[in-house]
Amino acid sequence: QLQLVESGGDLVQPGRSLRLSCVVSGLTSDYIAIGWFRQAPGKEREGVSCISSSDDTDGVTYYEDSVKGRFTISRDNAKNTVYLDMNSLKPEDTGVYYCIVDMLPCAVIAGTHWRAEYLEHWGQGTLVTVSS
């Protein structure tokens, strides 16, 4: 059974950094995209980043425009863990961050404007608050 467990959320000041982790269990080779979405208070879920696990694009990463250059997604296959390193955090980065896995390619997830309703497998979320 597929299970995603996020951790690492915290209260941080603007400009600081934070690392989120997502431990994935029950993953099969059918799932070729692992990534992060977030939901700010009163807003819809939005995509943040995705890392591909498909044979032809393994390791290719994708980022939503607002986090490019500040966030980095990576994975440790031995630990079944995906990370999101967030630097230069801004108050608008505040929200609950969710780990996702999907059979859709990252290119499709990013190419369809990070539509959350296309995705089926979500973690429980971890809260990130950026405030002074």
Residue pairs with C-beta under 8 A, 6 or more apart in sequence:
1 25
1 26
2 24
2 25
2 26
2 27
2 31
2 101
2 121
3 24
3 25
3 26
4 22
4 23
4 24
4 99
4 100
4 101
4 121
4 122
4 123
4 124
5 22
5 23
5 99
5 123
5 124
6 20
6 21
6 22
6 97
6 98
6 99
6 123
6 124
6 125
6 126
7 20
7 21
7 22
7 23
7 126
8 18
8 19
8 20
8 21
8 126
9 18
9 20
9 96
9 97
9 126
9 127
9 128
9 129
10 18
10 128
10 129
11 129
11 131
12 18
12 89
12 128
12 129
12 130
13 89
13 130
13 131
13 132
14 89
14 90
14 91
14 130
14 131
14 132
15 88
15 89
16 89
16 130
17 85
17 86
17 87
17 88
17 89
18 85
18 86
18 89
18 128
19 83
19 84
19 85
19 86
20 36
20 83
20 84
20 86
20 97
20 126
20 128
21 81
21 82
21 83
22 34
22 36
22 81
22 82
22 83
22 84
22 99
22 123
23 79
23 80
23 81
24 34
24 80
24 81
24 82
24 99
24 101
25 80
27 80
27 101
29 53
30 103
31 53
31 101
31 102
31 103
31 121
32 52
32 53
32 54
32 102
32 103
32 104
32 105
32 106
33 50
33 51
33 52
33 53
33 54
33 100
33 101
33 102
33 103
33 104
33 105
33 106
33 109
34 50
34 51
34 53
34 75
34 82
34 99
34 100
34 101
35 47
35 48
35 49
35 50
35 51
35 62
35 73
35 82
35 99
35 100
35 101
35 106
35 109
36 47
36 48
36 49
36 50
36 73
36 82
36 84
36 97
36 98
36 99
36 100
37 45
37 46
37 47
37 48
37 97
37 98
37 100
37 114
37 116
37 119
37 122
38 45
38 46
38 48
38 93
38 95
38 96
38 97
38 98
38 128
39 45
39 46
39 95
39 96
39 98
39 125
40 46
40 92
40 94
40 95
41 94
41 95
43 95
44 116
45 98
45 116
46 64
46 114
46 116
47 64
47 109
47 110
47 113
47 114
47 116
48 63
48 64
48 67
48 71
48 84
48 97
48 114
49 61
49 62
49 63
49 64
49 67
49 71
49 73
49 84
50 61
50 62
50 73
50 106
50 109
50 110
51 59
51 60
51 61
51 62
51 73
51 74
51 75
51 82
51 106
52 58
52 59
52 60
52 61
52 62
52 105
52 106
52 107
54 105
57 105
57 106
57 107
60 106
60 107
61 72
61 73
61 106
62 106
62 107
62 109
62 110
63 71
63 73
64 110
64 114
66 92
67 86
67 93
70 86
70 87
70 88
70 89
71 84
71 85
71 86
71 87
72 84
72 85
72 87
73 82
73 83
73 84
73 85
74 82
74 83
74 85
75 81
75 82
75 83
76 83
82 99
84 97
86 93
86 128
89 128
89 130
90 130
91 130
91 131
92 130
93 128
93 130
94 128
94 129
94 130
94 131
95 127
95 128
96 125
96 126
96 127
96 128
97 125
97 126
97 127
97 128
98 122
98 123
98 124
98 125
99 122
99 123
100 119
100 121
100 122
100 123
101 121
102 109
102 118
102 119
102 120
102 121
104 118
104 119
109 115
109 118
109 119
112 118
